[in-house]
Amino acid sequence: MSAAAPRLALLGNPNCGKTALFNLLTGHRQKVANYAGVTVERKQGWLTTPLGRRAQLLDLPGTYSLDPLSQDEQVTRDVVQGRLAGEARPDLLVCVVDATHLQLNLRLVLEAQALGLPMVLVLNMADVAQAQGMRIDTVALAAELGMPVVSAVSVQKDGARALLEQLDALFTQGLAAPLPAAADAGVMDPVALNQRVRDLLALTLQAPAKRWGLSDRIDRFALHPLWGMVLLALLLLFMFQAVFAWAAWPMDAIEAGIGLMGEQVATRMSDGPLRSLLVDGVIAGVGGVLVFLPQILILFFFIFVLEDSGYLPRAAFLMDRWMGLVGLSGRSFIPLLSSFACAVPGIMATRTITHWRDRWLTILVAPLMTCSARLPVYALLIGAFIPQRTVGGLFNLQGLVLFALYVMGIVSAMLVAYVVSRHSGKGQPTPLLMELPAYRWPSARNIARGLWERGLIFVRRVGGIILALMVLLWFLSSYPAAPEGFTGSAVAHSFAGRLGGVLEPLFAPLGFDWRIVVALIPAMAAREVVVAALGTVYALSAQGDQVHEALGALIAEQWTLPTALALLVWFVYAPQCVATLAAVRRETGHWRHALGVAAYLFALAYLMAWITYRVAGAWGAT
């Protein structure tokens, strides 16, 4: 064992509960979900045993074998073999297996035994296995494998006590020194491996005969080629309807509170730069983004419910055929799905894709998935220009438009993938092989924690980068001050106004005036900044009764419908997110890939916004 605190590594199949166990042991809050591929890079934390001993704990990406097929699996193999540069080899492997799927999970345990490391086997989800009538002889299993075996329930507060007590016992007696790992350690003959697993199960497992369970009955409908797709479409449509319908009253309350705050500050402070900064810069800008927090939380509520229930892998299965037709791998579905929350983790999740061709194609189209940062922009423009109207007595028109924008991003991604794959000439996409987890009731605790964390992330962004950019934009929009006798808007004379005036001819074919152009510039840092930027620019340029009007009402008065539609389409495509481009560079290793992604997306955004503006204008939309 190392002279310092021992290093432990969690090793196991995807979706066996490693990360949930890691969170339970360390107090961390790493993302967990009821599907494979959530952990794509190793995480690190510290645990404390009942006797007060401290140990470092690594959560490794899930893998089915130590013969890696993807980047995340290679990271796992390199860590346990001590090959990763700058990473010490673990002193102990904690092998986590799903007790309800021992036949699949024990293969990795047997491969890991060849590494020469001390090991502990954790039978996770032991409560579920018992409820299914399974009886596992842990004493016999420990004797056969030559390692301690403990049961755990990683979703319960005290579910890892047996493991912690076992670690105390091992630390007290002293861990055996790891043996050197051979170059081919962990690679076993598959026939012999499968036979050894069958022998182990015959000796240690008593299980009832396979029955037609609830998950199987649900899947007869959910995985049907036709009705499954109908169900998926209805779920998505309901989700987008709820984003507008459920968020109306909390958004109105937040907007009223922000308006009242602005009025109070304006009436209690004398006119001057500080009042302008607070009212026109901070409150109008930052407050204009905070209004959309309820819609963000409603969207993530549905995402977390679908994740925790086990439905998302079924959606991947349904989409595999369609994605294959355009040249995408079925394994691309989970990274693309993650991109609906944020493109950065979605791009990182492409590490689970085996072949570079499939991985690069997924990275190329991931930014076209409608991330949550676009939602404030969509909600502002849809709320201002699309009437609250029921269509067919059932659907909200605003929700239908939002649904159409999401579909537009998905269809565009499929078309881009089709064109690129047909011209790359690099073979067919890799077929999808994915384990479908059992359905389960979503955990209220997991959903509440996820919503709390997403809310904190949003508020921190508002109070961090967005606040800083709004202060900078206020300064650039306020100085130099317009001279006496200047007849135009004071903002037009400022640094920001002049820059917007220079760039306006470039964007005029899209219907964008200089104020929209000014708002697009800081929005390169993050898409939702455009809402705050528009709030600041319009607050500074407002006159008379417009000063106290909400941003949505102001743009509804001053923009045409073709301009609003063109801006909506612009944000479907434009890569206005520096973090996304940085993630592309990090995952591909070259800036030329990131610049290529930015170039094609900006070109697509300009073209589609121009077409939208012209078509809407030709149809007489106003």
Legacy VTK file of the C-alpha trace (Angstrom):
# vtk DataFile Version 3.0
C-alpha trace
ASCII
DATASET POLYDATA
POINTS 622 float
0.000 0.000 0.000
1.130 3.568 -0.648
2.799 5.360 2.254
0.296 8.190 1.875
-3.476 7.781 1.999
-4.507 4.723 -0.058
-5.917 5.248 -3.550
-9.083 3.343 -4.366
-10.654 3.062 -7.823
-14.279 2.229 -8.603
-14.413 -0.156 -11.559
-17.548 -1.497 -13.192
-19.870 -1.741 -16.168
-21.758 1.322 -17.385
-24.906 2.069 -15.374
-24.035 -0.273 -12.504
-24.290 2.538 -9.932
-20.607 3.483 -9.584
-21.202 7.219 -9.607
-24.109 6.978 -7.164
-21.813 4.990 -4.845
-19.036 7.552 -5.388
-21.406 10.365 -4.379
-22.557 8.410 -1.328
-19.000 7.723 -0.154
-17.496 11.151 -0.868
-20.417 13.549 -0.477
-19.929 14.767 -4.047
-22.817 15.435 -6.417
-21.613 14.023 -9.703
-24.344 13.487 -12.283
-26.118 10.132 -12.135
-28.760 8.810 -14.525
-30.491 5.556 -15.428
-28.510 4.963 -18.617
-24.955 4.187 -19.653
-22.306 6.716 -20.609
-22.828 9.395 -17.932
-19.248 9.230 -16.619
-16.803 9.981 -19.445
-13.748 11.057 -17.445
-12.367 9.964 -14.142
-13.562 11.857 -11.037
-11.741 12.106 -7.725
-12.872 12.521 -4.124
-12.127 11.497 -0.546
-13.929 9.076 1.755
-13.713 8.555 5.506
-14.241 5.120 7.085
-16.083 4.553 10.411
-12.665 4.358 12.159
-11.667 7.723 10.728
-9.286 6.526 8.014
-9.118 8.706 4.897
-8.732 7.327 1.385
-8.692 8.829 -2.082
-11.442 7.485 -4.341
-11.510 7.519 -8.155
-14.709 7.099 -10.168
-13.641 5.626 -13.502
-15.714 5.610 -16.708
-17.784 2.463 -17.067
-16.476 -0.295 -19.302
-17.564 -3.792 -20.280
-14.007 -4.986 -20.816
-10.380 -4.029 -20.205
-9.846 -4.378 -23.947
-10.884 -0.779 -24.760
-12.975 0.241 -27.750
-13.398 3.948 -26.953
-11.468 6.790 -25.327
-13.290 6.636 -22.001
-12.674 2.871 -21.764
-9.011 3.443 -22.566
-8.772 5.917 -19.680
-10.145 3.243 -17.351
-7.721 0.606 -18.644
-4.716 2.947 -18.391
-5.553 4.017 -14.823
-5.934 0.487 -13.440
-2.775 -0.660 -15.236
-0.787 2.360 -14.041
-0.118 3.600 -17.582
-1.750 7.031 -17.374
0.876 9.765 -17.253
0.927 11.591 -13.932
-1.530 9.142 -12.366
-0.386 6.711 -9.676
-1.711 3.172 -9.898
-4.578 2.415 -7.462
-3.806 0.484 -4.295
-7.218 -1.216 -4.292
-9.912 -1.888 -6.884
-13.508 -1.617 -5.709
-15.371 -3.598 -8.368
-19.008 -2.516 -8.492
-21.490 -4.901 -10.109
-25.222 -4.682 -10.685
-26.535 -7.552 -8.575
-29.474 -7.999 -10.948
-27.174 -8.590 -13.951
-24.341 -10.709 -12.565
-23.782 -12.683 -15.760
-22.777 -9.546 -17.647
-20.996 -7.769 -14.792
-18.809 -10.614 -13.534
-16.906 -10.759 -16.828
-15.139 -7.499 -15.995
-14.398 -8.667 -12.444
-12.626 -11.762 -13.759
-10.626 -9.681 -16.230
-9.630 -7.280 -13.446
-8.280 -10.125 -11.301
-5.415 -10.496 -13.774
-4.219 -6.966 -12.919
-2.599 -8.106 -9.686
-4.355 -5.504 -7.509
-6.149 -6.130 -4.205
-9.902 -6.128 -4.858
-13.267 -5.809 -3.141
-16.486 -6.819 -4.898
-19.567 -4.657 -4.242
-22.972 -6.127 -5.114
-24.843 -2.906 -5.800
-28.653 -2.769 -6.084
-28.799 -5.704 -3.687
-32.284 -4.639 -2.579
-33.606 -4.818 -6.144
-32.062 -8.260 -6.656
-33.691 -9.509 -3.465
-37.058 -8.066 -4.505
-36.744 -9.978 -7.791
-36.335 -13.234 -5.867
-32.571 -13.609 -6.398
-30.455 -15.187 -3.685
-26.698 -14.612 -3.923
-24.389 -16.674 -1.699
-21.838 -13.965 -0.917
-19.702 -16.305 1.199
-19.359 -18.823 -1.630
-18.768 -16.042 -4.163
-16.016 -14.549 -2.006
-14.372 -17.961 -1.652
-14.514 -18.630 -5.398
-13.137 -15.208 -6.352
-10.652 -14.908 -3.510
-11.797 -11.414 -2.513
-14.192 -9.840 0.007
-17.781 -9.476 -1.221
-20.204 -6.945 0.287
-23.717 -5.779 -0.590
-24.662 -2.143 -1.144
-27.620 0.067 -1.998
-26.034 3.231 -3.321
-29.280 5.213 -3.397
-29.817 4.834 0.368
-28.130 7.028 2.952
-26.577 4.103 4.849
-26.288 1.839 1.807
-22.475 1.637 1.805
-21.835 0.895 5.485
-20.790 -2.715 4.823
-18.251 -1.521 2.258
-16.791 1.100 4.611
-16.472 -1.463 7.404
-14.755 -3.874 5.001
-12.319 -1.122 3.977
-11.502 -0.515 7.637
-10.736 -4.226 8.048
-8.491 -4.224 4.976
-6.643 -1.069 6.044
-6.120 -2.518 9.524
-4.531 -5.727 8.248
-2.683 -3.872 5.489
-3.283 -4.057 1.754
-1.176 -6.482 -0.231
1.389 -4.871 -2.512
0.112 -4.649 -6.112
1.791 -6.971 -8.584
3.158 -5.542 -11.862
0.513 -5.452 -14.593
1.398 -7.275 -17.783
0.921 -5.510 -21.099
-2.070 -7.725 -21.906
-3.416 -7.855 -18.347
-7.178 -8.177 -18.297
-7.495 -9.602 -21.814
-8.919 -13.130 -21.548
-10.189 -15.757 -23.942
-13.916 -14.960 -24.292
-14.989 -18.616 -24.379
-13.119 -19.441 -21.174
-14.358 -16.215 -19.591
-18.007 -16.986 -20.303
-17.632 -20.535 -19.003
-16.055 -19.280 -15.776
-18.961 -16.858 -15.281
-21.492 -19.660 -15.809
-19.657 -21.846 -13.295
-19.670 -19.051 -10.714
-23.378 -18.393 -11.145
-24.198 -22.092 -10.859
-22.424 -22.173 -7.487
-23.561 -18.861 -6.007
-26.846 -17.666 -7.547
-30.404 -18.871 -7.101
-32.818 -16.967 -9.332
-36.451 -17.551 -10.287
-37.293 -18.434 -13.861
-37.317 -15.482 -16.216
-40.754 -13.886 -16.210
-42.419 -11.395 -18.527
-41.892 -8.331 -16.331
-43.350 -4.848 -16.305
-40.432 -3.422 -18.304
-40.999 -6.024 -21.021
-44.694 -5.194 -21.225
-44.026 -1.455 -21.454
-41.358 -2.017 -24.100
-43.819 -3.818 -26.371
-45.349 -0.384 -26.918
-42.431 1.980 -26.171
-40.063 0.203 -28.593
-42.608 -0.387 -31.360
-41.275 1.052 -34.657
-44.426 3.157 -35.153
-46.107 3.639 -31.778
-42.783 4.110 -30.047
-41.982 7.056 -32.320
-45.474 8.473 -31.742
-44.936 8.219 -27.976
-41.557 9.957 -28.225
-43.031 12.798 -30.301
-45.944 13.238 -27.882
-43.616 13.320 -24.876
-41.473 16.019 -26.475
-44.514 18.018 -27.561
-46.017 17.858 -24.066
-42.698 18.970 -22.594
-42.529 22.086 -24.759
-46.193 22.902 -24.095
-45.489 22.763 -20.368
-42.457 25.053 -20.674
-44.827 27.908 -21.576
-48.049 26.885 -19.825
-46.581 26.037 -16.411
-44.052 28.869 -16.295
-46.477 31.730 -16.963
-47.333 32.799 -13.417
-43.841 32.434 -11.826
-42.345 34.362 -14.754
-44.944 37.111 -14.322
-44.125 37.270 -10.610
-40.367 37.530 -11.224
-40.881 40.133 -13.954
-43.103 42.203 -11.666
-40.537 41.986 -8.875
-37.708 43.069 -11.151
-39.809 45.939 -12.511
-40.656 47.078 -8.992
-36.987 46.898 -8.015
-36.010 49.045 -10.992
-38.662 51.635 -10.171
-37.636 51.770 -6.502
-33.962 52.255 -7.354
-34.816 54.886 -9.974
-37.004 56.899 -7.592
-34.670 56.697 -4.586
-31.444 57.642 -6.391
-30.574 60.916 -8.018
-29.958 60.955 -11.744
-26.388 60.044 -12.680
-24.046 57.303 -13.902
-24.519 55.066 -10.843
-28.303 55.058 -11.160
-28.013 54.382 -14.882
-25.614 51.494 -14.207
-27.940 49.882 -11.666
-31.243 50.489 -13.468
-30.249 50.261 -17.133
-27.259 47.930 -16.821
-27.730 45.517 -13.919
-31.498 45.374 -13.348
-32.612 45.684 -16.978
-29.895 43.332 -18.227
-29.470 40.691 -15.536
-33.094 40.858 -14.423
-34.230 40.263 -17.976
-32.460 36.887 -17.973
-33.572 35.798 -14.481
-37.184 35.953 -15.663
-36.625 32.750 -17.642
-35.458 30.626 -14.682
-38.878 28.896 -14.321
-38.786 27.735 -17.946
-35.237 26.419 -17.526
-36.285 24.426 -14.450
-39.411 23.011 -16.133
-37.357 21.844 -19.119
-34.813 20.122 -16.874
-37.582 18.592 -14.752
-38.772 16.636 -17.783
-35.218 15.713 -18.797
-34.449 14.377 -15.305
-37.713 12.395 -15.182
-36.965 10.757 -18.540
-33.378 10.039 -17.450
-34.233 8.531 -14.081
-37.108 6.431 -15.404
-34.871 4.569 -17.873
-36.734 5.821 -20.949
-33.828 7.625 -22.629
-31.937 4.493 -23.748
-35.196 3.376 -25.374
-35.295 6.657 -27.264
-31.739 5.934 -28.423
-32.864 2.508 -29.639
-35.794 4.047 -31.537
-33.587 6.665 -33.168
-30.777 4.262 -34.105
-32.288 3.324 -37.457
-32.983 6.920 -38.447
-29.551 8.076 -37.333
-27.950 5.269 -39.316
-29.697 6.500 -42.463
-27.883 9.847 -42.177
-24.519 8.321 -41.270
-24.614 8.733 -37.486
-23.908 5.934 -35.036
-26.619 4.894 -32.606
-24.099 5.618 -29.861
-24.307 9.262 -30.929
-27.768 9.551 -29.414
-26.691 9.959 -25.773
-24.089 12.697 -26.546
-26.633 14.487 -28.725
-29.266 14.129 -26.029
-26.851 15.579 -23.456
-26.379 18.529 -25.795
-29.989 19.571 -25.214
-28.870 20.582 -21.728
-25.482 21.930 -22.840
-23.312 21.168 -25.843
-20.124 21.023 -23.742
-20.915 17.780 -21.808
-22.513 16.440 -24.988
-19.273 16.906 -26.911
-17.310 15.379 -24.018
-19.667 12.378 -24.042
-18.535 11.527 -27.585
-15.593 9.785 -25.900
-17.883 6.773 -25.574
-18.031 6.466 -29.387
-15.621 3.878 -30.728
-14.541 5.177 -34.122
-13.147 8.619 -34.926
-15.416 9.061 -37.965
-18.562 8.587 -35.890
-17.158 10.707 -33.092
-16.202 13.651 -35.333
-19.573 13.584 -37.073
-21.320 13.723 -33.694
-19.136 16.625 -32.528
-19.906 18.426 -35.780
-23.680 18.380 -35.253
-23.892 18.505 -31.433
-24.049 22.359 -31.368
-27.238 22.178 -33.465
-29.094 20.532 -30.588
-31.129 23.223 -28.826
-29.317 23.760 -25.519
-30.947 25.360 -22.474
-29.045 28.627 -23.076
-31.181 29.201 -26.179
-34.413 28.922 -24.207
-34.391 32.505 -22.795
-33.892 33.862 -26.327
-36.672 31.699 -27.751
-39.004 32.501 -24.868
-38.441 36.260 -25.199
-39.116 36.371 -28.939
-41.958 33.837 -28.949
-43.633 35.602 -26.024
-43.356 38.969 -27.780
-44.446 37.968 -31.291
-46.440 34.725 -31.114
-49.942 35.159 -29.645
-51.268 33.071 -26.765
-53.659 30.973 -28.806
-54.958 27.421 -28.623
-54.593 25.355 -31.787
-57.064 22.548 -32.374
-58.483 23.069 -28.912
-55.499 21.282 -27.380
-52.105 22.787 -28.219
-50.667 26.147 -27.223
-49.379 28.004 -30.300
-46.297 29.283 -28.463
-45.440 25.745 -27.393
-45.844 24.536 -30.971
-43.426 27.201 -32.216
-40.889 26.209 -29.552
-41.317 22.550 -30.536
-40.766 23.530 -34.187
-37.486 25.274 -33.302
-36.225 22.137 -31.526
-37.280 20.000 -34.485
-35.557 22.445 -36.848
-32.273 21.974 -34.995
-32.626 18.176 -35.018
-33.549 17.977 -38.709
-30.701 20.329 -39.616
-28.259 18.166 -37.654
-29.458 15.077 -39.510
-29.097 16.810 -42.889
-25.584 18.041 -42.070
-24.603 14.544 -40.927
-26.045 13.053 -44.121
-24.168 15.456 -46.409
-20.850 15.121 -44.568
-21.045 11.327 -44.243
-21.886 10.895 -47.923
-18.876 12.966 -48.968
-16.388 11.641 -46.406
-16.239 8.176 -47.969
-15.198 6.491 -44.729
-17.529 3.552 -44.392
-20.722 2.830 -42.518
-21.558 3.946 -38.961
-20.918 1.557 -36.090
-24.035 -0.404 -35.016
-25.520 0.392 -31.613
-24.980 -2.011 -28.712
-26.571 -0.672 -25.544
-27.955 -2.249 -22.387
-31.545 -1.220 -21.651
-32.036 -0.656 -17.909
-35.230 -1.628 -16.150
-37.891 1.041 -15.807
-38.161 2.583 -12.372
-40.007 5.382 -10.653
-37.954 8.573 -10.885
-36.344 9.499 -7.588
-37.814 12.714 -6.168
-34.517 13.275 -4.366
-32.475 12.983 -7.574
-34.830 15.294 -9.457
-34.898 17.886 -6.669
-31.110 17.816 -6.402
-30.722 18.100 -10.163
-33.119 21.054 -10.351
-31.356 22.779 -7.463
-27.981 22.354 -9.155
-29.253 23.536 -12.552
-30.884 26.534 -10.899
-27.633 27.385 -9.106
-25.666 27.069 -12.350
-28.085 29.425 -14.092
-28.076 31.986 -11.265
-24.278 31.861 -11.007
-23.968 32.505 -14.724
-26.350 35.434 -14.364
-24.419 36.792 -11.387
-21.036 36.061 -12.957
-20.308 36.292 -16.649
-23.634 37.924 -17.580
-23.353 40.591 -14.867
-19.753 41.359 -15.863
-20.668 41.610 -19.542
-23.643 43.850 -18.778
-21.478 46.254 -16.776
-19.023 46.351 -19.683
-21.830 46.789 -22.211
-23.380 49.573 -20.108
-20.051 51.420 -20.117
-19.570 50.955 -23.867
-23.178 52.007 -24.480
-22.968 55.084 -22.227
-19.619 56.575 -23.198
-18.594 58.810 -24.744
-21.657 60.816 -23.797
-23.539 62.474 -26.624
-22.742 66.194 -27.047
-25.335 68.839 -26.372
-27.711 69.246 -29.258
-27.265 65.645 -30.452
-30.633 64.697 -31.903
-30.274 60.933 -32.173
-30.209 58.246 -29.483
-27.404 58.782 -26.976
-26.456 55.112 -27.314
-25.837 55.579 -31.028
-23.020 58.019 -30.154
-21.327 55.574 -27.747
-18.548 53.082 -28.460
-21.086 50.253 -28.725
-23.408 52.292 -30.930
-20.609 53.187 -33.312
-19.490 49.555 -33.560
-23.074 48.506 -34.197
-23.364 51.145 -36.886
-20.230 49.867 -38.621
-21.493 46.253 -38.596
-25.151 47.040 -39.340
-24.783 46.884 -43.154
-23.500 43.298 -42.825
-26.626 42.229 -40.918
-29.178 44.512 -42.576
-30.130 41.781 -45.115
-31.332 39.751 -42.110
-33.459 42.612 -40.767
-31.110 43.259 -37.813
-30.559 46.894 -36.796
-27.510 48.206 -34.942
-29.022 47.464 -31.510
-29.469 43.779 -32.335
-25.912 43.691 -33.699
-24.587 45.256 -30.477
-26.435 42.603 -28.432
-25.044 39.746 -30.548
-21.414 40.682 -29.841
-21.296 39.942 -26.052
-23.595 36.965 -26.694
-20.580 35.180 -28.196
-19.665 34.346 -24.592
-23.056 32.743 -23.928
-26.291 32.777 -25.907
-28.551 33.958 -23.097
-26.429 37.110 -22.799
-28.295 38.481 -25.833
-31.433 38.871 -23.692
-29.544 40.850 -21.054
-27.733 42.847 -23.744
-30.985 43.762 -25.487
-32.419 44.781 -22.122
-29.479 47.097 -21.447
-29.340 48.616 -24.940
-33.084 49.261 -25.083
-33.184 50.613 -21.527
-30.452 53.133 -22.379
-32.099 54.150 -25.655
-35.687 54.250 -24.349
-37.496 57.556 -24.240
-40.660 58.767 -22.543
-43.121 56.034 -21.571
-40.814 53.361 -23.022
-38.461 53.669 -20.036
-40.628 51.475 -17.803
-41.807 49.016 -20.455
-40.704 45.386 -20.321
-38.236 44.265 -22.980
-40.773 42.016 -24.704
-43.233 44.879 -25.112
-40.504 47.184 -26.438
-39.292 44.848 -29.162
-42.871 43.936 -30.082
-43.453 47.632 -30.802
-40.220 48.285 -32.686
-39.447 45.054 -34.585
-41.279 43.405 -37.429
-42.268 39.744 -37.312
-39.764 38.839 -40.100
-36.947 40.313 -37.986
-38.005 38.300 -34.931
-38.311 35.091 -36.957
-34.904 35.684 -38.555
-33.317 36.149 -35.116
-34.980 32.962 -33.850
-33.549 31.042 -36.797
-30.146 32.696 -36.299
-29.970 31.229 -32.797
-30.964 27.769 -34.039
-27.626 27.644 -35.877
-25.173 30.308 -34.652
-22.385 28.903 -32.404
-22.645 31.804 -29.939
-20.843 29.960 -27.148
-17.095 30.148 -26.627
-17.215 27.184 -24.222
-18.625 24.952 -26.982
-15.863 25.868 -29.414
-13.267 25.318 -26.676
-14.758 21.865 -26.017
-14.470 21.010 -29.723
-10.812 22.033 -29.662
-10.158 20.036 -26.471
-11.826 16.860 -27.728
-10.316 16.967 -31.238
-6.899 18.326 -30.269
-6.861 21.003 -32.994
-8.164 24.551 -33.243
-8.789 24.021 -36.945
-11.652 21.690 -36.075
-13.176 24.282 -33.738
-12.767 27.047 -36.311
-14.290 24.787 -38.965
-17.331 24.159 -36.759
-17.695 27.898 -36.087
-17.363 28.794 -39.772
-19.962 26.342 -41.080
-22.456 27.168 -38.312
-22.166 30.938 -38.772
-22.535 30.507 -42.534
-25.598 28.313 -41.991
-27.042 30.806 -39.492
-26.637 33.719 -41.907
-28.097 31.812 -44.852
-31.113 30.448 -42.981
-31.843 33.776 -41.246
-31.684 35.549 -44.625
-34.065 33.030 -46.192
-36.440 33.320 -43.231
-36.463 37.123 -43.363
-37.093 37.184 -47.104
-39.785 34.502 -47.089
-41.609 36.011 -44.090
-41.478 39.436 -45.721
-42.754 38.084 -49.032
-45.710 36.478 -47.246
-46.598 39.856 -45.810
-45.751 39.025 -42.175
-45.528 42.183 -40.052
LINES 1 623
622 0 1 2 3 4 5 6 7 8 9 10 11 12 13 14 15 16 17 18 19 20 21 22 23 24 25 26 27 28 29 30 31 32 33 34 35 36 37 38 39 40 41 42 43 44 45 46 47 48 49 50 51 52 53 54 55 56 57 58 59 60 61 62 63 64 65 66 67 68 69 70 71 72 73 74 75 76 77 78 79 80 81 82 83 84 85 86 87 88 89 90 91 92 93 94 95 96 97 98 99 100 101 102 103 104 105 106 107 108 109 110 111 112 113 114 115 116 117 118 119 120 121 122 123 124 125 126 127 128 129 130 131 132 133 134 135 136 137 138 139 140 141 142 143 144 145 146 147 148 149 150 151 152 153 154 155 156 157 158 159 160 161 162 163 164 165 166 167 168 169 170 171 172 173 174 175 176 177 178 179 180 181 182 183 184 185 186 187 188 189 190 191 192 193 194 195 196 197 198 199 200 201 202 203 204 205 206 207 208 209 210 211 212 213 214 215 216 217 218 219 220 221 222 223 224 225 226 227 228 229 230 231 232 233 234 235 236 237 238 239 240 241 242 243 244 245 246 247 248 249 250 251 252 253 254 255 256 257 258 259 260 261 262 263 264 265 266 267 268 269 270 271 272 273 274 275 276 277 278 279 280 281 282 283 284 285 286 287 288 289 290 291 292 293 294 295 296 297 298 299 300 301 302 303 304 305 306 307 308 309 310 311 312 313 314 315 316 317 318 319 320 321 322 323 324 325 326 327 328 329 330 331 332 333 334 335 336 337 338 339 340 341 342 343 344 345 346 347 348 349 350 351 352 353 354 355 356 357 358 359 360 361 362 363 364 365 366 367 368 369 370 371 372 373 374 375 376 377 378 379 380 381 382 383 384 385 386 387 388 389 390 391 392 393 394 395 396 397 398 399 400 401 402 403 404 405 406 407 408 409 410 411 412 413 414 415 416 417 418 419 420 421 422 423 424 425 426 427 428 429 430 431 432 433 434 435 436 437 438 439 440 441 442 443 444 445 446 447 448 449 450 451 452 453 454 455 456 457 458 459 460 461 462 463 464 465 466 467 468 469 470 471 472 473 474 475 476 477 478 479 480 481 482 483 484 485 486 487 488 489 490 491 492 493 494 495 496 497 498 499 500 501 502 503 504 505 506 507 508 509 510 511 512 513 514 515 516 517 518 519 520 521 522 523 524 525 526 527 528 529 530 531 532 533 534 535 536 537 538 539 540 541 542 543 544 545 546 547 548 549 550 551 552 553 554 555 556 557 558 559 560 561 562 563 564 565 566 567 568 569 570 571 572 573 574 575 576 577 578 579 580 581 582 583 584 585 586 587 588 589 590 591 592 593 594 595 596 597 598 599 600 601 602 603 604 605 606 607 608 609 610 611 612 613 614 615 616 617 618 619 620 621
